[in-house]
Amino acid sequence: MSASNSPTSVLSSLWQQIRAVLDLVLDLSFKRFVTPRLVRMLYVLSLLAAVFYAASWMFSGFKSGTLSGLFTIITAPVAFLLYLIFARVTVELILAVFRIADRIAPLSEEEAVRTVANPPANPPV
């Protein structure tokens, strides 16, 4: 086992990541966003929850009868697939909004610098 894969290095790496997330969560100035870092973890957790829900839905259908059980065996994977698509699109929309914000922030700072250096002759009302 190499030194980079030792349990202490894995634990210290995990602890550093936890501290970084806690620093972001406890940042009251809101200069940095925590959502882009947590969105992958939330996506994986929601997919795991969807797998458990679909599996329990499939097996619970047989409590009502054989026909109901067969219906849930067919519809649970379809519902899971629809949820998977919905969750993925939602996560991508969230990340797109944060990427837009990251790209717009430098532009607004440049405009603020230009406005201070060259104030408009007629200020907006």
C-alpha positions as CSV (number, residue, x, y, z in Angstrom):
1,M,0.0,0.0,0.0
2,S,1.4,3.3,-1.0
3,A,1.6,6.3,1.4
4,S,-1.0,8.2,-0.7
5,N,-3.6,5.5,-0.2
6,S,-3.0,5.0,3.5
7,P,-6.1,5.3,5.7
8,T,-4.7,8.4,7.4
9,S,-4.2,10.2,4.1
10,V,-7.7,9.3,3.0
11,L,-9.2,10.5,6.3
12,S,-7.2,13.7,6.2
13,S,-8.3,14.3,2.6
14,L,-11.9,13.7,3.6
15,W,-11.5,16.0,6.7
16,Q,-10.1,18.7,4.4
17,Q,-13.1,18.4,2.1
18,I,-15.6,18.5,5.0
19,R,-13.8,21.6,6.4
20,A,-14.0,23.3,3.0
21,V,-17.7,22.7,2.7
22,L,-18.3,23.9,6.3
23,D,-16.3,27.0,5.6
24,L,-18.5,27.6,2.6
25,V,-21.7,26.9,4.5
26,L,-20.7,29.2,7.4
27,D,-19.6,32.0,5.1
28,L,-22.0,34.8,6.0
29,S,-20.7,37.2,3.3
30,F,-22.0,34.9,0.5
31,K,-19.0,35.6,-1.7
32,R,-18.7,32.0,-2.7
33,F,-21.4,29.5,-3.5
34,V,-21.8,26.1,-1.8
35,T,-24.4,24.8,-4.2
36,P,-22.1,23.9,-7.1
37,R,-20.0,21.8,-4.7
38,L,-22.9,20.0,-3.1
39,V,-25.1,19.5,-6.2
40,R,-23.3,16.3,-7.2
41,M,-23.8,14.8,-3.8
42,L,-27.4,15.8,-3.7
43,Y,-27.9,14.3,-7.2
44,V,-26.4,11.0,-6.1
45,L,-28.5,10.9,-2.9
46,S,-31.7,11.7,-4.9
47,L,-30.9,8.9,-7.3
48,L,-30.4,6.4,-4.5
49,A,-33.7,7.5,-2.9
50,A,-35.4,7.0,-6.3
51,V,-33.9,3.5,-6.7
52,F,-35.2,2.5,-3.2
53,Y,-38.6,4.1,-3.9
54,A,-39.0,2.4,-7.3
55,A,-38.0,-1.0,-5.8
56,S,-40.4,-0.6,-2.9
57,W,-43.2,0.5,-5.2
58,M,-42.6,-2.6,-7.4
59,F,-42.8,-5.0,-4.5
60,S,-45.6,-3.3,-2.7
61,G,-47.8,-3.7,-5.8
62,F,-48.1,-7.4,-5.1
63,K,-49.8,-6.7,-1.8
64,S,-52.9,-5.6,-3.7
65,G,-52.9,-8.5,-6.1
66,T,-51.1,-10.1,-9.0
67,L,-52.4,-7.8,-11.7
68,S,-51.5,-4.7,-9.6
69,G,-48.0,-6.2,-9.0
70,L,-47.4,-6.8,-12.7
71,F,-48.6,-3.2,-13.4
72,T,-46.1,-1.8,-10.9
73,I,-43.3,-3.9,-12.3
74,I,-43.8,-2.2,-15.6
75,T,-44.5,1.3,-14.4
76,A,-41.9,1.6,-11.7
77,P,-38.9,1.5,-14.1
78,V,-40.7,4.0,-16.4
79,A,-41.3,6.3,-13.4
80,F,-37.7,5.9,-12.3
81,L,-36.5,6.8,-15.8
82,L,-38.7,9.9,-15.9
83,Y,-37.5,11.0,-12.5
84,L,-33.9,10.4,-13.6
85,I,-34.4,12.7,-16.6
86,F,-36.2,15.3,-14.4
87,A,-33.5,15.3,-11.7
88,R,-30.7,15.5,-14.3
89,V,-32.3,18.5,-16.1
90,T,-32.9,20.2,-12.8
91,V,-29.3,19.8,-11.7
92,E,-28.1,21.1,-15.1
93,L,-30.3,24.1,-14.8
94,I,-29.0,24.9,-11.3
95,L,-25.4,24.6,-12.5
96,A,-26.1,26.7,-15.6
97,V,-27.4,29.5,-13.4
98,F,-24.3,29.4,-11.2
99,R,-22.0,29.3,-14.3
100,I,-23.8,32.3,-15.7
101,A,-23.4,34.1,-12.4
102,D,-19.7,33.3,-12.4
103,R,-19.2,34.7,-15.9
104,I,-21.3,37.8,-15.3
105,A,-19.6,38.8,-12.0
106,P,-16.3,40.0,-13.7
107,L,-18.3,42.0,-16.3
108,S,-20.3,43.9,-13.6
109,E,-17.0,44.6,-11.7
110,E,-15.5,46.1,-14.9
111,E,-18.6,48.2,-15.5
112,A,-18.4,49.5,-11.9
113,V,-14.8,50.5,-12.4
114,R,-15.6,52.3,-15.7
115,T,-18.5,54.1,-14.1
116,V,-16.4,55.3,-11.2
117,A,-13.6,56.4,-13.6
118,N,-16.0,58.1,-16.0
119,P,-19.3,59.0,-14.3
120,P,-22.2,59.6,-16.7
121,A,-23.0,63.3,-17.5
122,N,-26.7,62.7,-16.9
123,P,-27.2,60.2,-14.0
124,P,-30.2,57.9,-14.5
125,V,-33.4,58.9,-12.8
